[in-house]
């Protein structure tokens, strides 16, 4: 599942992708993915593509947390959580510092 999610994120040109191994920190979450985008349309396109692909192609129950003007969209795929941010929003909330203690499986973030 994570491979498909990362494939979708990369295909839409998101960047600064970080994959966290969250198993030691939360009994309900195994993996958390964070990625940045340049514009709101891309944030929403990635979230919608993940949602539709996993639901239609794999029969997975996926939840989206977003509004029409959301600059940060959360995709809940059971034990995999995906955060797609507008770059400024990610910098504002500084989630990478917040989760700095969590083991990283992948870290493409360029400005740490």
C-alpha positions in Angstrom: 0.0 0.0 0.0 2.8 2.4 1.0 4.5 1.8 -2.4 1.3 2.8 -4.3 0.8 5.9 -2.1 4.4 7.0 -2.7 4.1 6.3 -6.4 1.0 8.7 -6.6 2.7 11.4 -4.5 5.9 11.3 -6.7 3.9 11.2 -9.9 2.3 14.5 -9.1 5.6 16.1 -8.3 5.3 16.5 -4.5 8.6 17.0 -2.8 10.3 16.9 0.6 8.8 13.5 1.2 9.4 12.0 4.6 8.2 8.6 5.7 8.0 8.0 9.5 7.9 4.6 11.2 5.3 5.4 13.9 4.8 1.9 15.3 6.6 2.7 18.6 4.6 5.9 19.2 1.0 5.0 18.5 -0.8 1.7 18.6 -3.1 2.7 15.7 -0.5 4.1 13.2 2.3 2.2 11.6 3.5 4.7 9.0 3.1 8.4 8.4 4.0 10.1 5.2 4.5 13.8 4.9 4.9 15.7 1.5 4.9 19.2 0.3 3.4 20.8 -2.8 3.6 24.2 -4.5 -0.2 24.9 -4.9 -3.5 23.9 -3.4 -4.7 22.2 -6.6 -1.8 19.8 -6.3 -2.4 19.1 -2.6 -6.0 18.2 -3.4 -5.1 16.3 -6.6 -2.7 14.0 -4.7 -5.2 13.3 -1.9 -8.0 12.7 -4.4 -5.9 10.3 -6.5 -4.8 8.3 -3.4 -8.4 8.1 -2.3 -9.8 7.0 -5.6 -7.0 4.6 -6.5 -7.0 2.8 -3.2 -10.8 2.7 -3.0 -11.4 1.7 -6.6 -8.4 -0.5 -7.4 -7.8 -2.1 -4.0 -11.2 -1.8 -2.2 -9.6 0.0 0.7 -11.6 2.2 3.0 -9.9 5.6 2.9 -10.9 8.8 4.7 -10.0 12.3 3.6 -10.0 15.3 5.9 -10.1 18.4 3.8 -12.2 21.4 2.8 -12.2 23.1 -0.6 -9.6 25.6 0.5 -7.5 23.2 2.7 -3.8 23.9 2.6 -3.2 20.7 4.5 -5.0 17.5 3.7 -4.9 14.3 5.7 -5.5 10.9 4.1 -6.4 8.2 6.6 -5.7 4.7 5.4 -6.1 2.6 8.5 -2.6 2.3 9.9 -1.1 4.6 7.3 -1.6 8.4 7.6 -0.6 10.7 4.7 -0.2 14.5 5.2 -0.1 16.5 2.0 0.9 20.1 2.7 1.2 23.4 0.8 4.9 24.2 1.5 4.2 27.3 3.5 1.7 25.4 5.7 4.2 22.7 6.4 6.7 25.3 7.4 4.2 27.1 9.6 3.2 24.0 11.6 6.8 22.7 11.6 5.6 19.0 11.8 9.1 17.8 10.9 10.5 19.2 14.1 7.5 18.0 16.1 8.1 14.4 14.8 11.9 14.6 14.8 12.1 11.9 17.5 10.3 9.4 15.2 12.5 7.0 13.2 12.5 7.9 9.5 12.2 5.2 6.8 12.7 7.8 4.1 13.8 11.5 4.3 13.9 13.6 1.2 13.4 16.9 3.1 16.0 19.3 1.7 15.9 22.1 4.3 16.2 20.6 7.7 
